[in-house]
Amino acid sequence: MQETRQNRIARLLQKELSLIFQSQTRMMHGVLVSVTRVKVSPDLSICTAYLSIFPSEKGEELLKNITANDKTIRYELGTRVRNQLRIIPELRFFIDDSLDYIERIDELLGK
């Protein structure tokens, strides 16, 4: 029962975070940030979001910028989901490098 609730909240947060990043990156031409996966702790206090950043060369720089502004992102998220959630979870961001890993494996198999 609890896991179903966690999954529903994770999907809600993933959708809203992706909309926030989409609106923020419109001003930065040539940069795409997508939220690939969101995990929520069992007590719903911590949200771990995995981001896929294109181009991947700017990944570390953008991740530093995002973590520096996590309070404003959390506030924006809170204004969007304030009717669905009582407590807005603490946000943690990580780079999802699975696409780079897949690309590297394909490259090695092609040799």
N, C-alpha and C positions, 0 to 999 in steps of 0.2 A: 504494500500500500504506500509506504513512504517513498519507495523508489519511483513509483509512478508520478508522484507529486514532484519529486526532484527533476524527473525528465521533462515534465510539462513546464516547470519554471525555467529549466535550462534552455528549452526551445524558445520561450518567450524572451529571455535575456539575449539569446543569440540573435533573434530577429531584430530586437531594438538596438543592440550594439552595432549590428551591421548597418542599420539605417543611420545611426549617429556617425559612424565612420564614413559612410557614403556621402553624407552632407558635408563633412569636414574636409574630405579629400577632393571635392569638386574644384576647390581653389588651387590645388596643387596638380597641375597637368602632368600626365605621364606616371602617376602613382596610383596604385590600386591596393586597398586594404580590405581583406575579407575575413570574416570570422568563421573559421572552419569547424571549431568544436568548442563547446562550453560545458564545464563540469561545475556542479553546485555541491557544496558540502552537505552532509546529512542534516545539520541544523540550519541550513540555508543562510549562513552568515558570510560565506566566502564563495566567490564566483571566480573560477579560473577559466580565462578565455585564451584560446589559441588562435593566433592571427597569421594569415598568409599574406605576405607583402610582396608586391610586384612593382618594380624590379627588386630582386633579392639583394642587390648591392646596397640599397638604402635601408635594409631591414633593421640593422642595429641602431642606426640614427633615428629612424622613426619610432622604434620601440622605446628608446630613451625619452623621446618627446612625448609619447603616449603615457609612459609611466610618470613623467613629470607632471602631466595634466590629468592624472587619474581622478583627482577630486572634482574637477569640472565635468569629466565624463560621467562620474557617479551621480553628480547633481542632475545632469541632463537625463540620465537614465531614470532617476527618481521622479522627475517631472513627467516622464512618459508612462511609467508603470505604477504610479502612486495609487491607482484604484485597484490594482491586482495584488500588490504586495504590501505587507505592513512594514517590513524592514528591508531596506535596500542593501544588498550584500556588498562586502568589501571586494574590490576588483583587483585581480592579478592577471597580468598579461604575459604571454610567452609567444615566441615565434614558432609556428608550425612549419618545420622544414621537411615534411614528408614528401612534398612535390619535388624538392631538390634531390632528396634521397632516391626517389623513383627514377628521376632523370639520370642520376649518376649510375644506377643499376642498369638501366637501358643502354647507357653509353658503354659500360663495361661488357655487357652481353653482346653488343654489336661488334666488338673487336675480334 
